């Protein structure tokens, strides 16, 4: 089927939109779909992760056929994870993996989510101070103290112990 | 044995049936997946990393309003039955509780919980922040968890990518890291055999569904969790609006199905409901599955105004306390004790009799 916009290329995106109670059906080629801001292969919930991972395998084979010099890095320089590790486990190794395997992941994310661009909340590591709250009970402090000791966070443990003592607990 | 009475309402506030549309929706849960940028993700981090994550988060949590007074549990140190108890209260995932087939608790697995807010630590992601509300209340649940996210984000370096958003171990959670789930009771759609059509439709619009206990679990007691499938490319508000709109639609279908049942098969439906009530009031042996099925019938009866000798909160409490780990803890038994089904029936009889008495009804 030809693309309903350029009438030249093969349509690969079949889109049904509902706008103002009107059903609009579009058949678009990859390029026209991208121009309209439609992410390709956005068949939500239809394709299991396995298929995406398999398709990444194809991406790797394609990468192997590329001329030397533009191969993607074999392993993440930060954690050492490779794309084949990812294919096996379905899990990435660390935050830097998203940079190392950026282009392969961009493609995967488009298939998984219909988009690779986050438009939600932005992370900002600063903000307003904490409001007032009633002080914790001795029981709450004790469970926190136990965890602090177990994680060898002795500075925090000492703080918690002092706080318990000031409340008349046995710490 | 851990003492869950330490938790506010024993960690049951989310089941008090006080929230919007409580006759159909039991609870709303929203989780945000977050990772600390300075440590590898769960599949590639080591023991020291996991301990460090615990230490960093505990320290930061102490400085927040949302978690300053939190109770903290380290899962490794708990007996299996206690871990199951926390899972049955929906405070920790099956994975964090080490209740999956391999049956091991991951090192550093921990839970912080305060009021309707919790954090699972060293799960698939370093942090899984969760907000839990009674009834159908996406806004409040998100407000709670969003505030916690702000507070922790000011103190901890979260892994964030300008294009991909919050980074997660599994790419299915990247972006917002948000999964909102609504636990809904749909006996009308099950009885009218419309349920598979409705669920199929939900998948078509980008939602997903699971049973009461998460991925792969059965629709025990006609309870289904509906949630968003994708996490990237839409804002948090858009994801919540979409899920909310679809849940309202499902509620409408369920109400319609109930009206159809009452119109076309009133006697049969009434009979089903009262048989369920009678069974719970008088049976001497009850399995958990059977109890859940009967509770579903009675809940339908309460929703339709046919049963007035029992309230939703009582049904919710029964649902929680007849679960294997809860019952075993209450009765001082092992969860594989052959006497469990007898004790369960006894507990159900006693609670329902008490409830009917409180409501001034003759048995």
Boltz contact constraints between the chains, C-beta under 6 A:
constraints:
  - contact:
      token1: [A, 44]
      token2: [B, 206]
      max_distance: 6.0
  - contact:
      token1: [A, 45]
      token2: [B, 203]
      max_distance: 6.0
  - contact:
      token1: [A, 45]
      token2: [B, 206]
      max_distance: 6.0
  - contact:
      token1: [A, 45]
      token2: [B, 229]
      max_distance: 6.0
  - contact:
      token1: [A, 79]
      token2: [B, 40]
      max_distance: 6.0
  - contact:
      token1: [A, 79]
      token2: [B, 44]
      max_distance: 6.0
  - contact:
      token1: [A, 81]
      token2: [B, 44]
      max_distance: 6.0
  - contact:
      token1: [A, 89]
      token2: [B, 43]
      max_distance: 6.0
  - contact:
      token1: [A, 91]
      token2: [B, 43]
      max_distance: 6.0
  - contact:
      token1: [A, 91]
      token2: [B, 169]
      max_distance: 6.0
  - contact:
      token1: [A, 91]
      token2: [B, 170]
      max_distance: 6.0
  - contact:
      token1: [A, 93]
      token2: [B, 40]
      max_distance: 6.0
  - contact:
      token1: [A, 93]
      token2: [B, 41]
      max_distance: 6.0
  - contact:
      token1: [A, 93]
      token2: [B, 44]
      max_distance: 6.0
  - contact:
      token1: [A, 94]
      token2: [B, 40]
      max_distance: 6.0
  - contact:
      token1: [A, 94]
      token2: [B, 41]
      max_distance: 6.0
  - contact:
      token1: [A, 95]
      token2: [B, 37]
      max_distance: 6.0
  - contact:
      token1: [A, 95]
      token2: [B, 159]
      max_distance: 6.0
  - contact:
      token1: [A, 95]
      token2: [B, 167]
      max_distance: 6.0
  - contact:
      token1: [A, 98]
      token2: [B, 161]
      max_distance: 6.0
  - contact:
      token1: [A, 98]
      token2: [B, 164]
      max_distance: 6.0
  - contact:
      token1: [A, 98]
      token2: [B, 167]
      max_distance: 6.0
  - contact:
      token1: [A, 108]
      token2: [B, 171]
      max_distance: 6.0
  - contact:
      token1: [A, 109]
      token2: [B, 232]
      max_distance: 6.0
  - contact:
      token1: [A, 112]
      token2: [B, 172]
      max_distance: 6.0
  - contact:
      token1: [A, 113]
      token2: [B, 230]
      max_distance: 6.0
  - contact:
      token1: [A, 113]
      token2: [B, 232]
      max_distance: 6.0
  - contact:
      token1: [A, 113]
      token2: [B, 233]
      max_distance: 6.0
  - contact:
      token1: [A, 114]
      token2: [B, 233]
      max_distance: 6.0
  - contact:
      token1: [A, 115]
      token2: [B, 232]
      max_distance: 6.0
  - contact:
      token1: [A, 115]
      token2: [B, 233]
      max_distance: 6.0
  - contact:
      token1: [A, 117]
      token2: [B, 163]
      max_distance: 6.0
  - contact:
      token1: [A, 118]
      token2: [B, 164]
      max_distance: 6.0
  - contact:
      token1: [A, 118]
      token2: [B, 165]
      max_distance: 6.0
  - contact:
      token1: [A, 118]
      token2: [B, 175]
      max_distance: 6.0
  - contact:
      token1: [A, 118]
      token2: [B, 232]
      max_distance: 6.0
  - contact:
      token1: [A, 119]
      token2: [B, 235]
      max_distance: 6.0
  - contact:
      token1: [A, 120]
      token2: [B, 176]
      max_distance: 6.0
  - contact:
      token1: [A, 120]
      token2: [B, 235]
      max_distance: 6.0
  - contact:
      token1: [A, 120]
      token2: [B, 236]
      max_distance: 6.0
  - contact:
      token1: [A, 121]
      token2: [B, 236]
      max_distance: 6.0
  - contact:
      token1: [A, 123]
      token2: [B, 158]
      max_distance: 6.0
  - contact:
      token1: [A, 123]
      token2: [B, 160]
      max_distance: 6.0
  - contact:
      token1: [A, 126]
      token2: [B, 154]
      max_distance: 6.0
  - contact:
      token1: [A, 127]
      token2: [B, 150]
      max_distance: 6.0
  - contact:
      token1: [A, 127]
      token2: [B, 154]
      max_distance: 6.0
  - contact:
      token1: [A, 130]
      token2: [B, 65]
      max_distance: 6.0
  - contact:
      token1: [A, 131]
      token2: [B, 65]
      max_distance: 6.0
  - contact:
      token1: [A, 133]
      token2: [B, 65]
      max_distance: 6.0
  - contact:
      token1: [A, 133]
      token2: [B, 68]
      max_distance: 6.0
  - contact:
      token1: [A, 136]
      token2: [B, 69]
      max_distance: 6.0
  - contact:
      token1: [A, 139]
      token2: [B, 6]
      max_distance: 6.0
  - contact:
      token1: [A, 140]
      token2: [B, 69]
      max_distance: 6.0
  - contact:
      token1: [A, 140]
      token2: [B, 71]
      max_distance: 6.0
  - contact:
      token1: [A, 143]
      token2: [B, 71]
      max_distance: 6.0
  - contact:
      token1: [A, 143]
      token2: [B, 72]
      max_distance: 6.0
  - contact:
      token1: [A, 144]
      token2: [B, 72]
      max_distance: 6.0
  - contact:
      token1: [A, 147]
      token2: [B, 58]
      max_distance: 6.0
  - contact:
      token1: [A, 147]
      token2: [B, 72]
      max_distance: 6.0
  - contact:
      token1: [A, 147]
      token2: [B, 74]
      max_distance: 6.0
  - contact:
      token1: [A, 151]
      token2: [B, 51]
      max_distance: 6.0
  - contact:
      token1: [A, 151]
      token2: [B, 54]
      max_distance: 6.0
  - contact:
      token1: [A, 151]
      token2: [B, 55]
      max_distance: 6.0
  - contact:
      token1: [A, 153]
      token2: [B, 55]
      max_distance: 6.0
  - contact:
      token1: [A, 156]
      token2: [B, 59]
      max_distance: 6.0
